[in-house]
Amino acid sequence: TSTVDVYIPNVANLPAINAGATSVSCKSITINSGATLTLANTYTLSVYGNFTNNGTFTANSGSKVNFTASSIAQSITGTSATTFFDLEINNTSATGVTLSQSAIVNNILTLTDGIVFTDAINILTLMDNATVSPATGGVAGSYVDGPVKKTGNDAFVFPLGDFTDSRWAPLGISAPTTATTEYTAEYFSDPYSNLNVDATLIDVSGNEYWTLSQAVNNDDVFVTLYWKNAGISGIDDCPDL
């Protein structure tokens, strides 16, 4: 049940969630060093506490891990990076889900409620053909505060924002040319360090900025910046943007 902590030991018979009900739940779950937990296809594991992976987590095609909590912060942590097939964030607390270890999503990142906190070391990566739901780059109450990496040749909207200032601010890119291309994006609700502009520009925002960096290949993309509140973004004359 959601009130029970689960520990996966290092044993000869590797645990697998693949029998009985297709939806199982626990409080916190810990995969010990040397242990393997397999989540079979079509199975959903709902976690009401923390997810600690010190061993190996195998998420088969069609499986989902759902982080769901109403009053507590949750974390993805451990000594091993964790790869999810589908990952859902449904944390209605004010503190959301913090990555204290890198995490990868192979298929769908569903942002229902709650903020995901990442940093340059503990980053959230969506692989080639992985998508975000909603496709608009999250929702006002669910996005990523910190960097997000996208690998692949997909057009993509990064689900970005800043929790402290309650800003949801996605960034979109057109499809890169090659499937191994990596782009990493992040949003900041602060002025950029240099507000000077050259003669080709009129002004630069003193309210916010995004960063977008490319790795692996040299694929050019078109970039779309979204504002969700014109007043907060200091936009009062759209033709003059």
PAZAPA-4460 file (N, C-alpha, C; in steps of 0.05 Angstrom, whole numbers, plus 32768, in hexadecimal, padded with zeros to 4 digits):
% residues 241
    n_x    n_y    n_z   ca_x   ca_y   ca_z    c_x    c_y    c_z   seq   type   mol
   8011   7FE8   8000   8000   8000   8000   8012   8019   8000     1      T     A
   8005   8030   7FFF   8014   8049   7FFD   8021   8050   8018     2      S     A
   801C   8040   802D   8028   8046   8047   8040   8034   804D     3      T     A
   8048   8023   803B   805D   800F   803F   8075   8016   802F     4      V     A
   808D   8017   803D   80A6   801A   802F   80AF   7FFF   8024     5      D     A
   80BB   8000   800C   80C4   7FE7   8000   80E2   7FE8   7FFB     6      V     A
   80F0   7FD2   8002   810C   7FCF   7FFE   8111   7FB7   7FED     7      Y     A
   8120   7FBB   7FD7   8127   7FA5   7FC5   8143   7F9C   7FCB     8      I     A
   8146   7F84   7FD6   8160   7F7A   7FDE   8170   7F6E   7FC7     9      P     A
   8189   7F69   7FCC   819A   7F5B   7FB9   8197   7F3D   7FBE    10      N     A
   8186   7F31   7FAE   8180   7F14   7FB2   8182   7F06   7F97    11      V     A
   8182   7EEB   7F98   8186   7EDC   7F7F   816E   7EDE   7F6D    12      A     A
   8155   7EDE   7F78   813D   7EE0   7F68   8135   7EFD   7F66    13      N     A
   813A   7F08   7F4F   8137   7F25   7F4C   8119   7F2C   7F4D    14      L     A
   8111   7F40   7F5D   80F5   7F48   7F5F   80EB   7F54   7F44    15      P     A
   80D2   7F4F   7F3E   80C5   7F5A   7F27   80A9   7F60   7F2D    16      A     A
   80A0   7F78   7F25   8083   7F7F   7F28   8076   7F77   7F0E    17      I     A
   806A   7F5F   7F0D   805F   7F55   7EF5   8049   7F40   7EFA    18      N     A
   803D   7F41   7F12   8028   7F2E   7F17   8013   7F3B   7F29    19      A     A
   7FFA   7F32   7F27   7FE5   7F3D   7F36   7FDA   7F57   7F29    20      G     A
   7FD3   7F6A   7F39   7FC8   7F83   7F2F   7FDD   7F92   7F1F    21      A     A
   7FD4   7FA0   7F0A   7FE7   7FAE   7EF8   7FEF   7FC9   7F04    22      T     A
   7FE4   7FD0   7F1C   7FEB   7FE9   7F29   7FF3   7FE3   7F46    23      S     A
   800B   7FEA   7F4E   8014   7FE5   7F69   801E   7FFF   7F74    24      V     A
   801F   8001   7F8F   8027   801A   7F9B   8037   8015   7FB4    25      S     A
   8047   8029   7FBC   8057   8027   7FD4   805C   8043   7FDE    26      C     A
   8067   8045   7FF6   8070   805E   8001   808B   8064   7FF3    27      K     A
   80A1   8061   8001   80BB   8064   7FF5   80C5   8049   7FEB    28      S     A
   80D5   8049   7FD6   80E0   8030   7FCB   80FE   8033   7FC8    29      I     A
   810D   801F   7FD2   812A   801F   7FD0   8134   8006   7FC3    30      T     A
   8144   8009   7FAE   8151   7FF2   7FA0   816D   7FF1   7FAB    31      I     A
   8174   7FDC   7FBA   818E   7FDB   7FC6   81A4   7FD5   7FB2    32      N     A
   81BD   7FDB   7FB9   81D4   7FD6   7FA8   81D5   7FB8   7FA0    33      S     A
   81D9   7FB3   7F86   81DA   7F98   7F7C   81BF   7F8C   7F76    34      G     A
   81A9   7F9A   7F7D   818E   7F8F   7F79   8183   7F9A   7F5F    35      A     A
   816F   7F8C   7F54   8161   7F94   7F3B   8143   7F92   7F40    36      T     A
   8135   7FA7   7F38   8118   7FA7   7F39   810F   7FAB   7F1C    37      L     A
   80FD   7F99   7F13   80F2   7F9A   7EF8   80D5   7FA1   7EF9    38      T     A
   80CD   7FB6   7EEA   80B1   7FBE   7EE7   80A7   7FB5   7ECC    39      L     A
   8096   7FA1   7ECC   808C   7F95   7EB2   807B   7FA9   7EA2    40      A     A
   8078   7FA3   7E89   8069   7FB5   7E78   804C   7FB5   7E81    41      N     A
   803F   7FCC   7E7D   8023   7FD3   7E84   8020   7FD7   7EA2    42      T     A
   8035   7FD4   7EB3   8032   7FD7   7ECF   8039   7FF3   7ED8    43      Y     A
   802A   7FFD   7EEC   802F   8017   7EF7   8037   8014   7F14    44      T     A
   804D   8021   7F1C   8056   8022   7F37   8051   803E   7F42    45      L     A
   803F   8041   7F55   803A   805B   7F61   804A   805E   7F7A    46      S     A
   805B   8073   7F7B   806D   8078   7F92   8063   8090   7FA1    47      V     A
   805E   808C   7FBB   8053   80A2   7FCC   8069   80AE   7FDD    48      Y     A
   8082   80A4   7FDB   8099   80AF   7FE9   80B0   80B3   7FD6    49      G     A
   80C8   80AA   7FDD   80E0   80AE   7FCD   80E7   8095   7FBD    50      N     A
   80F5   8099   7FA7   80FE   8084   7F96   811D   8084   7F97    51      F     A
   8128   806F   7FA4   8145   806D   7FA8   814F   8055   7F99    52      T     A
   8161   805B   7F85   816B   8045   7F74   818A   8043   7F78    53      N     A
   8191   802F   7F88   81AE   802A   7F8D   81B6   8011   7F7D    54      N     A
   81A4   8005   7F6E   81AA   7FED   7F5E   81A2   7FF1   7F41    55      G     A
   818F   7FE1   7F38   8186   7FE1   7F1C   8168   7FE1   7F1B    56      T     A
   815D   7FF5   7F0D   8140   7FF5   7F08   813B   7FF1   7EEA    57      F     A
   812B   7FDD   7EE4   8125   7FD7   7EC8   8107   7FDC   7EC3    58      T     A
   8102   7FF1   7EB3   80E6   7FF8   7EAC   80E0   7FEF   7E90    59      A     A
   80D0   7FDB   7E8D   80CA   7FD0   7E73   80B7   7FE3   7E64    60      N     A
   80B6   7FDF   7E49   80A4   7FEF   7E38   8087   7FED   7E42    61      S     A
   807A   8004   7E45   805F   8005   7E4E   805B   8009   7E6C    62      G     A
   8071   8008   7E7B   806F   800B   7E98   8070   8029   7E9F    63      S     A
   8067   802F   7EB8   8066   804B   7EC1   806D   804C   7EDF    64      K     A
   807C   8060   7EE7   807F   8067   7F03   8071   8082   7F08    65      V     A
   8060   8082   7F1C   8050   809A   7F22   8057   80A5   7F3D    66      N     A
   8062   80BD   7F3E   8069   80C9   7F57   8050   80D9   7F60    67      F     A
   8044   80D0   7F76   802B   80DC   7F7F   802C   80E1   7F9D    68      T     A
   8028   80F9   7FA5   8028   8100   7FC1   8018   811A   7FC4    69      A     A
   800B   811C   7FDC   7FFA   8134   7FE0   8005   8148   7FF4    70      S     A
   8019   8140   8004   8022   8153   8018   8040   8151   801E    71      S     A
   804F   8140   800F   806C   813D   8015   807C   8140   7FFC    72      I     A
   8095   8149   8000   80A8   814A   7FEA   80B1   812D   7FE3    73      A     A
   80B8   8129   7FC9   80C2   810F   7FC0   80DC   8113   7FB2    74      Q     A
   80EC   80FD   7FB0   8106   80FF   7FA3   810B   80E6   7F93    75      S     A
   811B   80EA   7F7E   8127   80D3   7F6F   8145   80D4   7F75    76      I     A
   814E   80C0   7F82   816A   80C1   7F8D   8177   80A6   7F8B    77      T     A
   818F   80A3   7F96   819E   808A   7F96   81B8   808D   7F87    78      G     A
   81C7   8078   7F86   81E1   8078   7F79   81E0   8072   7F5B    79      T     A
   81C8   8069   7F52   81C5   8061   7F35   81B1   8074   7F28    80      S     A
   81B8   807C   7F10   81A4   808B   7EFF   818D   8078   7EF9    81      A     A
   8175   8083   7EF7   815D   8073   7EF3   8151   807A   7ED8    82      T     A
   814A   8065   7EC9   813C   8069   7EB0   8120   805F   7EB2    83      T     A
   810D   8071   7EAD   80F0   806A   7EAD   80E7   8067   7E90    84      F     A
   80D2   8056   7E8C   80C5   8055   7E72   80B1   806D   7E72    85      F     A
   809C   806B   7E82   808A   8082   7E86   808E   808C   7EA3    86      D     A
   808E   80A6   7EA6   8091   80B3   7EC0   807B   80C8   7EC3    87      L     A
   806C   80C6   7ED9   8057   80D9   7EDE   805D   80E8   7EF8    88      E     A
   805A   8102   7EF8   805D   8113   7F10   8041   811C   7F18    89      I     A
   8038   8114   7F30   801E   811B   7F3A   8020   8121   7F58    90      N     A
   8031   8134   7F5E   8037   813B   7F7A   802A   8156   7F80    91      N     A
   8015   8155   7F90   8005   816D   7F96   8010   817E   7FAD    92      T     A
   8027   8176   7FB8   8033   8185   7FCE   803F   819F   7FC2    93      S     A
   8049   81B0   7FD4   8055   81C9   7FCB   8073   81C5   7FC5    94      A     A
   807D   81AC   7FC8   809A   81A8   7FC6   80A1   8196   7FAE    95      T     A
   808F   8186   7FA3   8094   8177   7F8B   80A8   8161   7F8D    96      G     A
   80B6   815A   7F77   80C8   8144   7F74   80E4   814E   7F6D    97      V     A
   80F8   8147   7F7D   8113   8150   7F79   8124   813A   7F6F    98      T     A
   8133   813F   7F59   8147   812B   7F50   8161   812F   7F5F    99      L     A
   8169   811B   7F6E   8183   811A   7F7A   8195   8106   7F6C   100      S     A
   818C   80FD   7F55   819B   80EB   7F43   818F   80F0   7F27   101      Q     A
   819E   80EB   7F13   8193   80EF   7EF7   817D   80DB   7EF2   102      S     A
   816A   80E3   7EE1   8154   80D2   7ED9   814F   80D5   7EBB   103      A     A
   8147   80BF   7EAF   8142   80BE   7E92   8126   80B4   7E8D   104      I     A
   8118   80C0   7E7A   80FE   80B7   7E71   80FF   80AE   7E54   105      V     A
   80F7   8095   7E4F   80F9   808B   7E34   80E0   8090   7E23   106      N     A
   80C9   8095   7E30   80B0   8096   7E21   80A0   80AF   7E26   107      N     A
   8092   80B1   7E3D   8081   80C8   7E43   8086   80D2   7E5F   108      I     A
   808A   80EC   7E61   808B   80FA   7E7A   8070   8108   7E7D   109      L     A
   8060   80FF   7E90   8045   810B   7E95   8047   811E   7EAD   110      T     A
   8040   8137   7EA8   8041   814B   7EBD   8025   8152   7EC4   111      L     A
   801B   8146   7EDA   7FFF   8149   7EE3   7FFE   815F   7EF8   112      T     A
   8010   815E   7F0C   8010   8172   7F21   802B   8170   7F2F   113      D     A
   8036   8187   7F37   804F   8187   7F46   8067   818E   7F35   114      G     A
   807B   8199   7F43   8094   81A2   7F36   80AA   818D   7F38   115      I     A
   80BA   818A   7F23   80D1   8179   7F23   80EA   818B   7F25   116      V     A
   80FA   8187   7F3A   8112   8197   7F3E   812B   8188   7F35   117      F     A
   813A   8194   7F23   8152   8188   7F18   8169   819C   7F1B   118      T     A
   8182   8193   7F15   8199   81A4   7F14   81AC   819A   7EFF   119      D     A
   81C2   81A7   7EFB   81D4   81A0   7EE5   81E0   8184   7EE8   120      A     A
   81E2   8179   7F00   81EC   815E   7F04   81D5   814A   7F04   121      I     A
   81C0   8150   7F12   81A9   813E   7F15   8194   8148   7F01   122      N     A
   8197   813F   7EE8   8187   814A   7ED2   8172   8136   7EC9   123      I     A
   815D   8140   7EBE   8148   812F   7EB3   814C   812F   7E94   124      L     A
   814E   8117   7E89   8153   8114   7E6C   813B   8105   7E5F   125      T     A
   8131   810F   7E49   811E   8101   7E39   812B   80F7   7E1F   126      L     A
   8129   80DD   7E1A   8138   80D1   7E04   8129   80D6   7DE9   127      M     A
   8136   80CC   7DD4   812A   80CF   7DB9   810E   80C4   7DB8   128      D     A
   80FC   80D3   7DAD   80DF   80CC   7DAA   80D0   80CE   7DC4   129      N     A
   80DC   80D5   7DDA   80CE   80D9   7DF3   80BE   80F4   7DF1   130      A     A
   80A7   80F5   7DFF   8096   810C   7DFE   808E   8115   7E1A   131      T     A
   8083   812D   7E1B   8078   8138   7E33   805A   813A   7E30   132      V     A
   804B   8133   7E45   802E   8137   7E45   8027   8148   7E5D   133      S     A
   8018   815E   7E58   800F   8169   7E3F   8026   8172   7E2D   134      P     A
   8020   8171   7E13   8035   8177   7DFF   803C   8195   7DFE   135      A     A
   802D   81A5   7E0C   8033   81C2   7E0E   804A   81C8   7E20   136      T     A
   8057   81B4   7E2B   806E   81B8   7E3D   8066   81BA   7E59   137      G     A
   8055   81A7   7E62   804B   81A7   7E7E   8032   81B8   7E82   138      G     A
   802D   81C0   7E9A   8017   81D1   7EA1   8020   81E5   7EB6   139      V     A
   800F   81F8   7EBD   8017   820D   7ECF   8020   8202   7EEA   140      A     A
   8015   81EC   7EF3   801B   81E0   7F0D   802E   81C9   7F0B   141      G     A
   803A   81C3   7EF4   804B   81AC   7EF1   805F   81B0   7EDA   142      S     A
   8078   81B3   7EE1   808E   81B8   7ECE   80A8   81B1   7EDB   143      Y     A
   80BE   81B7   7ECE   80D9   81B1   7ED9   80E6   81CB   7EE0   144      V     A
   80EE   81CE   7EF9   80FE   81E4   7F03   811B   81DB   7F02   145      D     A
   812A   81E2   7EEE   8145   81D9   7EEA   8149   81CF   7ECD   146      G     A
   8160   81C5   7EC6   8166   81BD   7EAB   8157   81A3   7EA3   147      P     A
   814F   81A2   7E89   8144   818A   7E7C   8154   8185   7E63   148      V     A
   815B   816C   7E5F   816A   8164   7E47   8157   8153   7E35   149      K     A
   8159   8159   7E1A   814A   8149   7E07   815D   813F   7DF2   150      K     A
   815C   8124   7DEE   816C   8117   7DD9   815A   810F   7DC3   151      T     A
   8163   8113   7DA9   8153   8109   7D93   814E   811D   7D7D   152      G     A
   813F   8115   7D69   8138   8126   7D53   811B   812D   7D52   153      N     A
   8110   8133   7D6A   80F4   813A   7D6D   80F0   8158   7D73   154      D     A
   80DB   8163   7D67   80D3   817D   7D70   80C9   817A   7D8D   155      A     A
   80CF   818D   7D9F   80CB   8188   7DBB   80C6   81A2   7DCA   156      F     A
   80B4   81A2   7DDD   80B0   81B9   7DEF   80BA   81B1   7E0B   157      V     A
   80CF   81BF   7E14   80DA   81BA   7E2E   80C7   81C4   7E44   158      F     A
   80C0   81B4   7E58   80AD   81BD   7E6C   80BB   81CB   7E83   159      P     A
   80C1   81E5   7E7F   80D2   81F4   7E91   80C2   8207   7EA2   160      L     A
   80CE   8210   7EB8   80C2   8225   7EC8   80D3   822B   7EE0   161      G     A
   80C9   823D   7EF2   80D7   8244   7F0A   80C2   8243   7F21   162      D     A
   80C7   8231   7F34   80B4   822D   7F4A   80B3   8245   7F5C   163      F     A
   80CA   8251   7F63   80CA   8266   7F76   80B9   827D   7F6E   164      T     A
   80B9   8284   7F54   80A9   829A   7F4A   808F   8291   7F3C   165      D     A
   8089   8277   7F3F   8070   826C   7F33   806E   8272   7F16   166      S     A
   8083   826D   7F07   8083   8272   7EEA   8085   8258   7EDA   167      R     A
   8073   8254   7EC8   8074   823E   7EB5   807C   824A   7E9A   168      W     A
   8093   8242   7E8F   809F   824F   7E78   80AC   823B   7E65   169      A     A
   809D   822D   7E55   80A9   8218   7E43   80BB   8225   7E2E   170      P     A
   80CB   8214   7E22   80DC   821B   7E0B   80D9   8204   7DF6   171      L     A
   80D4   820C   7DDD   80D0   81F8   7DC8   80E6   81F8   7DB4   172      G     A
   80ED   81E1   7DA9   8100   81DF   7D93   80F4   81CF   7D7C   173      I     A
   80FC   81D6   7D64   80F4   81C6   7D4C   8105   81AD   7D4C   174      S     A
   80FF   819A   7D3A   810C   8180   7D3A   8129   8183   7D31   175      A     A
   813C   8179   7D41   8158   8178   7D37   815A   8163   7D21   176      P     A
   8171   8162   7D14   8174   8150   7CFD   817A   8134   7D05   177      T     A
   818A   8130   7D1A   8193   8115   7D21   8189   810C   7D3C   178      T     A
   8185   80F2   7D40   8179   80E6   7D58   818A   80E7   7D70   179      A     A
   81A4   80ED   7D6D   81B6   80EE   7D84   81BB   810A   7D8F   180      T     A
   81AF   811D   7D82   81B3   8139   7D8B   81A7   813E   7DA7   181      T     A
   81B5   814E   7DB6   81AC   8154   7DD1   81A9   8172   7DD4   182      E     A
   8192   817A   7DDF   818E   8196   7DE7   8186   8196   7E05   183      Y     A
   8192   81AA   7E13   818B   81AD   7E30   8181   81CA   7E33   184      T     A
   816A   81CC   7E41   815D   81E6   7E44   8157   81EB   7E62   185      A     A
   8156   8205   7E69   814F   820C   7E84   8144   8229   7E84   186      E     A
   8132   822E   7E97   8125   8249   7E99   812D   8256   7EB4   187      Y     A
   8131   8271   7EB3   8139   8280   7ECA   8126   8299   7ECC   188      F     A
   811B   829D   7EE3   8109   82B4   7EE7   8119   82CC   7EF3   189      S     A
   8130   82D0   7EE8   8142   82E6   7EF0   814C   82F4   7ED6   190      D     A
   8156   830C   7ED9   8163   8319   7EC1   817D   830B   7EBA   191      P     A
   8183   830A   7EA1   819D   82FF   7E98   81B3   8311   7EA2   192      Y     A
   81CB   8307   7EA4   81E2   8316   7EB0   81EA   832D   7E9F   193      S     A
   81E5   832D   7E84   81ED   8342   7E72   81D4   834B   7E63   194      N     A
   81CB   8363   7E68   81B3   836D   7E5A   81B9   837F   7E43   195      L     A
   81D3   8381   7E3B   81DB   8392   7E24   81D2   8384   7E0A   196      N     A
   81CB   8393   7DF6   81C3   8388   7DDC   81D3   8396   7DC6   197      V     A
   81D6   8388   7DAF   81E4   8395   7D98   81CF   83A3   7D87   198      D     A
   81D8   83AE   7D71   81C6   83C0   7D61   81AF   83B0   7D54   199      A     A
   81B1   8396   7D52   819C   8387   7D45   8184   8382   7D57   200      T     A
   8186   8388   7D71   8171   8383   7D84   8168   839D   7D91   201      L     A
   8150   839D   7D9B   8145   83B5   7DA7   8149   83B4   7DC6   202      I     A
   8143   839D   7DD2   8143   839B   7DEE   8147   837E   7DF6   203      D     A
   814D   837A   7E0F   814F   835F   7E1A   8140   835E   7E34   204      V     A
   8132   8348   7E39   8121   8346   7E51   8132   8348   7E6A   205      S     A
   8128   8357   7E7D   8134   8358   7E98   8125   8347   7EAC   206      G     A
   8112   8337   7EA2   8100   8328   7EB3   8107   830A   7EB4   207      N     A
   8112   82FF   7E9E   8116   82E2   7E9D   8128   82DC   7E85   208      E     A
   8131   82C2   7E85   8140   82B9   7E6E   8140   829A   7E6E   209      Y     A
   8146   828F   7E57   8149   8272   7E53   8166   826C   7E4A   210      W     A
   816F   8255   7E50   8188   824B   7E44   8182   8232   7E33   211      T     A
   818F   822F   7E1D   818C   8218   7E0B   81A8   8211   7E01   212      L     A
   81B1   81F9   7E07   81CC   81F1   7DFE   81CA   81D6   7DEF   213      S     A
   81DB   81D4   7DDB   81DB   81BC   7DC9   81F4   81AC   7DCE   214      Q     A
   81F1   8191   7DCC   8208   817F   7DCE   8206   8169   7DBA   215      A     A
   821C   815B   7DB6   821E   8143   7DA5   8220   814B   7D87   216      V     A
   820C   8159   7D7D   820C   8160   7D60   820A   817E   7D5D   217      N     A
   8206   8187   7D44   8205   81A4   7D3F   81EC   81A9   7D2E   218      N     A
   81D5   81A1   7D38   81BC   81A4   7D2A   81AF   81BE   7D32   219      D     A
   81A9   81CF   7D1F   819B   81E8   7D25   817D   81E2   7D28   220      D     A
   8171   81F2   7D3A   8154   81EF   7D3E   8148   820B   7D41   221      V     A
   812E   820D   7D3B   811F   8225   7D41   8116   8223   7D5F   222      F     A
   8117   823A   7D6C   8111   823B   7D89   80F8   824C   7D8E   223      V     A
   80E6   8242   7D9F   80CE   8251   7DA7   80CF   8256   7DC5   224      T     A
   80CD   826F   7DCD   80CB   8275   7DEA   80AE   827C   7DF0   225      L     A
   80A4   8271   7E06   8088   8275   7E0D   8086   8286   7E26   226      Y     A
   8074   8299   7E26   806D   82A7   7E3F   8050   82A0   7E46   227      W     A
   804B   829C   7E5F   8030   8294   7E68   8022   82AB   7E77   228      K     A
   8031   82C0   7E7D   8026   82D8   7E8A   8035   82F0   7E7F   229      N     A
   8027   82FF   7E6E   8034   8316   7E60   803D   832B   7E74   230      A     A
   802E   832F   7E8A   8036   8343   7E9E   8050   833B   7EAC   231      G     A
   8052   8322   7EB4   806A   8319   7EC2   8082   831B   7EAF   232      I     A
   807E   8314   7E95   8094   8315   7E82   8099   8331   7E77   233      S     A
   808A   8345   7E80   808F   8361   7E78   8088   8366   7E5B   234      G     A
   8074   8357   7E50   806D   835A   7E34   8053   836A   7E32   235      I     A
   8055   8382   7E26   803E   8393   7E23   803A   839D   7E06   236      D     A
   804B   8393   7DF4   8049   839B   7DD8   8054   8384   7DC7   237      D     A
   8042   8372   7DC0   804A   835A   7DB1   8058   8360   7D97   238      C     A
   804E   8373   7D86   805D   8378   7D6D   8079   8382   7D71   239      P     A
   807F   838B   7D89   809A   8396   7D8E   80AD   8381   7D9A   240      D     A
   80A3   8368   7D9C   80B5   8354   7DA8   80CD   834F   7D96   241      L     A
***
